[in-house]
Amino acid sequence: MFKKVYVEITNNCNLDCSFCIGNKREKKFIDIDSFEILLNKLEGYTDYLYFHVMGEPLLHPKINDLINIASNKYNINITTNGYLINRIKDNKNIRQINISLHSFDDKYKTTLDEYMNNIFDSVDELSKNTYIEYRMWVDNVNKDKIINKLEEKYNISIGDIDHITLDKNVFYQVEQEFIWPDINNSYYEEEGTCMGTRSHIGILVDGTVVPCCLDSNGSINLGNIYESSLDDILNGELYSSIKEGFLNNKKIHPMCRHCNFYELKR
């Protein structure tokens, strides 16, 4: 059993954020038939699905159908940039929504007031049945302005607090910005561990299974969920060697050696 499985329902996005590494893969939306095959293949491996790897999940034209179908067997969690949050029409079938407030940028021709008020309008209804977590990078240029909006909305002082409960089912979390794993970045460390392959895996929109949600381009291809059973993939040489390495504080794959996410989390 995995603590969670990240499922990329689309790698399309409505934004072009400076902090995002992006992806060079063919842009796709998962179709309902493929999604149902995926859900069946994951049964027994996890109770929690996270609609997130790359892309904006709320951009999917069938987002509410996917939520409702998956919620019959799984607890659904969504990470979104918040711009399209009013597309969620049935809020009873979502366990948690993470809203990346550091996605706001003036270049998208939406004011901060418009952006936040649209989110607040939806959250007021969503939070009756769903956990909401507002997320912010610690060094984001709009951090102070966004904090002011949250303080006004929830009548609470946030200041430099990293984690705080704003309201029933509504939370605020500040995190350090991580380095996206990339074979060409400046970070390199051969020793270290990770919860990828151990507590979770990711599945890209084309069915490629990856060790974690940060493998934006499917560089560590463990197999394809539509072509193989998950058992076969998890018993494969590549998966086993990566997992065994992490258990022994060793980063086996070159991509993992260029990732500092777990070190930041610790």
N, C-alpha and C positions, 0 to 999 in steps of 0.2 A: 504494500500500500504506500502510495506517495501522499505526502501532506497536501500537495496540490499539483495540478497539471495546467500549464499555460497553453491555451488554444488560440491561435491567431486566426480569427474569422475573416480578416482582411489585412493586407499590407498596404492598402491605400490610406492616405491621410489628407485632411483638409488644411493642414498647416505645413510650414517649413521652418521649424524651430532651430535656432542656432546650436542648441545643446544636443540635438538629435543626430546620430550618425547616419540615419537614413538607411535605405536598402536598395540594392541594384537589381532585385529580382523582378520578374514579371508581375505586374499588379493584378491581383485577383480578389474576388469575393467568394467565400465558400458557398456552395449551393446546399440546399436543404438535404438532398439525398446523400451527398458526401458527409454532411454534418451528422446525419443519423448513423451512418456506418461508423464514423469516428466515435460517437457516443457509445455505441455497442462494443467497440473494441476496447474502450477504456473502462468498461464496467468491471468492478472488482479491484481496480488499481488505485482509485482515489474517490473521495467524496466531494472534492472541491475543484471546480474549473475556474480558471482566470482567463477572461477574454482579453488577452494582452500578450503580444510579443512586439511586433512593429505595427504601425498603422493606428487608425482611430476606429475602434469597434462600433461607435454609434453612427459611423458613416455607412455601415452596411444597410442596404435597403430593407432587409428582412430581420433587423436587429430584435424586434419584439417577438417575432416567431422563434428565433434561435433561443432567446431567453426562456420562453415558455416551454419549448420542447426539452431543452436541457434540464430545466428545473424539476422535471418529473423524476430524475435520478440523481441530480447533483446540486450542490450549493453553488450558486453563481456569483462571481466577483468580477467587476468591471473596472478597468483603469481608463480614464478619459481626460482629454484636455479641457472639457467643460463647455466648449462652444456649441455643441449639439445636444446638450443634456435634455432639452425639452422634447427630443425624439423618443424618449422612454415613456411608453404609454401605460404599461402595467407594472406597477412597482412592487407588487406583492411577491414576486418570484426572484428577487435579487437579494443576496445576502449582504453584499457590501459594494459600494461605489467609491473608488479613489479618484479624486479630482486634482489633476496636476495644475495648480494655479500659476506655476512658473511658466506655463505655456502662453500666458497673456503677452501680447506685444502690440504696440500701436500700429505696426505695419499692416495688421489685418483689418484696418479701417473700422474697428469697433472700439468705442471708448471703454475705459475701465468700469465706469458706472453701468454701461449696457451689458458688459460681460458678466460682472458680478451680480447684477440684479436678475439677469436671466437664470443664473445658477441658483440664486437664493429662492426664486419663485418655484423652481423644480424641487430643490432640497426641502423646502417647507412641507411638501407632500410626500416626497420619497422617504424622508427620515421617519415617517410613521411606522414603516415596516423594514427599513433598510439602514444598515450602518453607513454613514458618510464620513470619509476622511479627506479633508483638505490637505494637500501636500505642497510644500514649498522648498526650493533650493535655498540654502543659507545665504548665498551671495547673489541672489536674484536682484536685478536692478529695480524691480517694482515691489520688492518685499514690503517695505514700510507702508507704501500706499495700500497694498492689499490687506495688510494687517489692520490698518485703520478702518477699512471697509468691514472686516470681520468683527472688529471691536464695536463698531456702530450697530451692526446687525444683531449681535448676540449680547450686547451690553456687558462686555467682559474685558478685562485688561489682559493683553497677551504679551506685549513687550518682547523680550528676548527669550521667552519660554519656548522650549523645543517641542513639547507635547502637552496639549491641554484639551480637556473636554469643554466644548462650547455650549452644547445643549444635549438633550436626550438623543442618543444615537449619532451625535455629530462631534467630530474630533478634528484637531489641527496638529500637523506633524511637520517639523523642519528636518531636512536631511542634507548631508554633504553631497555635492554633485560628484558622481563617480566617473571613471575613465572607461569609455566603451571599449570592450576588447577588440583589438585590431592588431594584426601582425606587424603593422608599420608604426604603431604609436611608441612613445618614448619609455613607457613603463615596462619593466621586465623583472620577473621573479620566478625562480624555479621551485622554491619551497612555498608551501601554503596549501590550504584546503578550501573547500567550497561545499555548499549544500546541493549544487547541481548534480544530478544522477543519484543523489542520496535522498533528499526530501522532495525533489520535483524534477520534472523534465518539461520541455516545450515542444509543441507541434506546430509547424508553420502551415500556412494556408494551402500549400500543395501537398501536405502530408508528411513532409520531412520531419523526422524526430531529432531534436537537438538537446544538449544537456541542460540548458537553462534559457531564461527569457532574454538574455543579452546577446545571444548569437543571431544578430540581425540579418545576416546574409546566409545562414545555414552553412557556415564554414565547417562545423563539426557535424557531418551528416552521419547519424547513427543508423539510418534506414528509413523506409517509408511506411507509414502506418496503413496505407491502402494496398501495399504490395506484400507486407509481411505481418505476422502476428506480433503483438507487443512483446510476448514472451521471447520470441526469436531475437528481436532487437535488443532486449535487455540482457540476453545471454550471449550476445555477440562480443567479439574480441575487443572492439574499440570501446564500447560502453564499459565492459568489465575492467579494462586497463585504466580508464579515466577514473572510475569509481574507486578502484583499489589504490590508485595514486593518492587521491584525496584522503582516503582513510589513513594513509601513511605520510601525510603532510607533503606530498609531492604533486606538482602540476605536470602532468604527463604530456598534454597536448600543447603545442606552441601557442594557440590562441589563448588558452587559460593562463599562460605565463605573462600575457599582455593585458591582464584584467586585475583591477584592484578592488572590485566591488565587495568581496567578502571581508577584506582587511578593513575597509571603511565601516562596514556593518559591525565589526567586532569592536 
